[in-house]
Amino acid sequence: MVDEMDNQMSFEDMMAALEKYVSVLEKGGLSLDESSELYEKGMKIASEAGKKLTNSELKIRNIRENYKQTVSNESMPEES
C-alpha cells in the first residue's frame, strides 16, 4: 500500500509524511513492532522522495544544458 501511495504523493507530501513519522517515533510510546513498521514506511517514502529529487535535478541539468546550447548556437556568426 505504501508503494502505491508513494507514486501518487508529491515530494512535499512525502516530506510532510516523513516529518510526521519522525515526530511519532520521537514521541515514543509505540510497541517495537509499531515502531519498526513506521520506520520501514518512512524509509520507503524517503527512498521514493530521493528518486523524485534526483529526477528533478536531472531535468534541471538538461534544461540548463539545452539553454546553453541554444544560446551558444545563436551567438555563433553565420558563415557567408
N, C-alpha and C positions, 0 to 999 in steps of 0.2 A: 504494500500500500504506500509506503514511503517513497519507493522508486517512482510510482506513477505520479504521486503528488509532486515530487522534485521536478519533473519535466514540465509541469504546469506552473510552478511557482516562479515569480520574478526573483531576481537577485536580491532585491530589497526585502521581499517576503522571506527569503531564505535566511537573510541576516537577522531579521526580527525573530524568526523561529529559533535560531541558534542562541540569541540573547535570552530568550525565554527559557530554553533548556538549561543554559548555564545558570541562570538565576534559580531555577528549581533545584538543580544539583547542589548549588552552593548553600541553599537554604537548609538542605538535609531533610531528614525525616522519612526518606524513601527506603524501601527494602533494598537489599543488594540486587535482586532480580529487576526491580523497577529502575534502579539507578543504571544498571547495565543496559537495559533496553533503551532508556532515554539517551544514554551515551552513544549507543550504536546508531540510533536515529540521527542524532546530532552529527556524527561522523559521516554518515551517508549524505546528509544535506550539505555539510561542509565540502565534501568531495565534489558534489554537483555544482555548488557555488563557485568553487575553484575552476571548474571546467568552463562555466559561463564567463568568468572573469578572463580566463585565458583566451577564449574565443573573441571576446570583445577587444582585448588588446591586439590580437591578430588583425581584426577588422580595421582598427585604427591605424596600425602599421601599414596595411595595404592601402588605405585611403591616402595616407601621407606619401607613400611611395608613388602612387598614381598621380598625385598632385605635383610632386617634384618632377616627374617625367613630363607631365603636361606643360608645366612652366618652362622646363628646360627645352622642350621641343618648340615652344612658341617663341623663345628668346633666340633661337638659332637663326642666323641670317639665311635667307633663301639663296640658292645657287642660281646664277644667271645663265 
